Amino acid sequence: MAHAPDNSPDSYEWWYFDSHLADGAKLVVAFMNKDIAEPQKPLSPLLRLELDLPGGRRFEKLIHFPATAWSAARDDNPVHL
Protein backbone atom coordinates (compact mmCIF):
# COMPACT_ATOMS: atom_id res chain seq x y z
CA MET A 1 0.00 0.00 0.00
CA ALA A 2 1.25 3.48 -0.76
CA HIS A 3 0.17 6.69 0.94
CA ALA A 4 -2.80 7.08 3.26
CA PRO A 5 -6.07 5.50 2.13
CA ASP A 6 -8.15 8.62 2.66
CA ASN A 7 -9.17 9.33 -0.96
CA SER A 8 -7.89 12.90 -0.68
CA PRO A 9 -6.20 14.68 -3.59
CA ASP A 10 -2.54 13.73 -4.01
CA SER A 11 -2.99 10.42 -2.20
CA TYR A 12 -3.61 6.92 -3.48
CA GLU A 13 -3.87 3.36 -2.32
CA TRP A 14 -2.17 0.51 -4.16
CA TRP A 15 -2.11 -3.19 -3.27
CA TYR A 16 -0.31 -5.85 -5.26
CA PHE A 17 0.50 -9.53 -5.08
CA ASP A 18 3.30 -11.31 -6.95
CA SER A 19 2.98 -15.04 -7.50
CA HIS A 20 5.34 -17.63 -8.93
CA LEU A 21 3.27 -20.63 -9.94
CA ALA A 22 4.35 -24.29 -9.90
CA ASP A 23 4.47 -24.47 -13.72
CA GLY A 24 6.88 -21.51 -13.92
CA ALA A 25 4.22 -18.90 -14.76
CA LYS A 26 4.28 -15.55 -12.98
CA LEU A 27 1.14 -13.70 -11.96
CA VAL A 28 0.85 -10.13 -10.69
CA VAL A 29 -2.45 -8.78 -9.37
CA ALA A 30 -2.62 -5.07 -8.49
CA PHE A 31 -5.50 -3.00 -7.20
CA MET A 32 -5.36 0.80 -7.27
CA ASN A 33 -7.95 3.31 -6.13
CA LYS A 34 -6.65 5.75 -8.79
CA ASP A 35 -3.86 6.14 -11.31
CA ILE A 36 -0.67 6.49 -9.25
CA ALA A 37 0.83 8.71 -11.97
CA GLU A 38 -2.00 11.23 -11.44
CA PRO A 39 -3.04 11.07 -7.77
CA GLN A 40 -4.61 14.53 -7.93
CA LYS A 41 -7.38 13.16 -10.16
CA PRO A 42 -10.63 11.69 -8.78
CA LEU A 43 -11.04 8.08 -7.74
CA SER A 44 -10.93 5.61 -10.62
CA PRO A 45 -10.49 2.13 -9.09
CA LEU A 46 -8.89 -0.52 -11.25
CA LEU A 47 -7.65 -4.08 -11.07
CA ARG A 48 -4.60 -5.01 -13.15
CA LEU A 49 -3.76 -8.62 -13.95
CA GLU A 50 -0.49 -9.66 -15.61
CA LEU A 51 0.28 -13.29 -16.43
CA ASP A 52 3.62 -14.40 -17.90
CA LEU A 53 3.60 -18.00 -19.11
CA PRO A 54 6.76 -20.17 -19.18
CA GLY A 55 6.77 -20.21 -23.01
CA GLY A 56 7.01 -16.42 -23.20
CA ARG A 57 3.35 -15.53 -23.78
CA ARG A 58 2.09 -12.56 -21.78
CA PHE A 59 -1.46 -11.58 -20.91
CA GLU A 60 -2.55 -8.27 -19.40
CA LYS A 61 -6.02 -7.19 -18.34
CA LEU A 62 -7.24 -3.92 -16.82
CA ILE A 63 -10.63 -3.90 -15.17
CA HIS A 64 -12.06 -0.48 -14.28
CA PHE A 65 -14.71 0.03 -11.61
CA PRO A 66 -16.97 3.00 -10.87
CA ALA A 67 -15.75 5.25 -8.05
CA THR A 68 -18.88 4.33 -6.06
CA ALA A 69 -17.54 0.76 -5.82
CA TRP A 70 -14.61 1.95 -3.65
CA SER A 71 -14.42 2.83 0.03
CA ALA A 72 -11.49 3.16 2.41
CA ALA A 73 -10.90 3.23 6.16
CA ARG A 74 -7.81 4.07 8.22
CA ASP A 75 -8.50 1.55 11.00
CA ASP A 76 -9.56 -1.52 9.01
CA ASN A 77 -9.05 -3.21 5.61
CA PRO A 78 -12.60 -3.32 4.26
CA VAL A 79 -11.88 -3.39 0.53
CA HIS A 80 -15.06 -4.44 -1.28
CA LEU A 81 -15.83 -4.64 -5.00
Secondary structure, 3 states (H helix, E strand, C coil): CCCCCCCCCCCCCEEEEEEECCCCCEEEEEEECCCCCCCCCCCCCEEEEEEECCCCCEEEEEEECCHHHCCCCCCCCCCCC
